[in-house]
Amino acid sequence: MKMPPPNRWAKPTGRFLFYIWDTKDVPFEQVIDEHTVVITPQFDNLHVYGREMQEEPDEHRDGILFGEWFSTACPEGELGTVNVRECRYISAEAFSDAYQRGWRLKGEE
């Protein structure tokens, strides 16, 4: 099975995840205060694949998963968190298949 290179900053648990990120209804730019602006990329049903990563005990938050997340928008992956209700576990084979497709959906290769 082909997999992305190991992340040098985090250790995988061996579990793999999938979720859909839909930000089409989120404003592109949100001004929080005079020093902070949040820019939200606009994605319509972006398919995101993840490797669950181990957390330090003092960093664990109930309902939040720490992982390395991959998609066509970020094919090299990035560490981050997601609400556990937004994702589902997938097999290592399904994750590997998505990696080999360049994170595209089946049929888009």
N, C-alpha and C positions, 0 to 999 in steps of 0.2 A: 504494500500500500504506500502510495506517495503522500507525503504530508509537507506542510510548510516548514521551513527551518525552525528549530527551537527558539523560543523567546529567551533572551539572556537575562531578562529582568524578573521573570516569574516562572513558577514551576507548575506544569499541568497536572490535573487530577486524573486525566484519562477519560474524562467525560466530554461529550461534544454537544453543541447546542445550535438552535436555529430560531430566528425570529424575523418578523417583517417590520421594517421601520417606515412609517408613513408620516411625513411632515408637510404634506401639501396644504394642510389647514393651519400651519403654524406661521406666524409672521416671519418674514426673512430677517428683519432687523428689529430688535427690541431694545429700547433704551431703558436700562435699569436705574441708573442715576447719571449725574454729569460726568462720571469717570468710567462708566461701564456700559458697553453695548454688546449684546449677544447676537451673533450672526448664526442663523440656523439654515444649513443647506436644505434645498427643497428636493425631496425625494417622494416619489409616488410608489409605494410598495417595494422599497429596496430590500432585497433578500440578504440577510446577514447571517453568517455562519460563525460559530465560536468554539474556542477551546476553553473549558472552565479551568481557572487557575486557583492554586492554593492561596488562601489568605492568612495573614497573621491573625492570631486570635483577637487582638485588640482592634483589628480593622473590620471584623465581621459585623454585618448588619442583617437582621432578619429580613427575608424577602428580597434581598439584593444579591445578585450573582456577579462575581468578579471574573472577567474572562479576557481573552484576546479575540478580537472581532475582525472578521474579514468580509469584504463585499467587492462588487465591481467599483464602488466609490473609494474603497481603501483596500486594494488587493494585497498590500504588504502587511496588513493587520495593525491593530492598535489596542492597547490595554484600556479597559474601562468597565463600567458596571451597567447592569440592566435589571429591571424588576423581574423577579422570577415568574410572575404571571404572564409576562410578555413572550416567553420563549418556551421551547420544548426540547427535550433531549433527543438526539439522533444518534445513529450508529457511527462508528469510526469509518466504516465503508462509505456511508452517505457523505460524511465530511470530506473524505479523500476524493470521492467522485466530484464534489463541488470544486475542490481545489484544482483538480485536473481540468475542469471546464473553465477555469479562470473566474470562478464564483458566479458564472452566468447560469441561468436556468437551463434545464435540459431542453434541447432543441434550438438554443440560441448559439451553440458553439460554432 
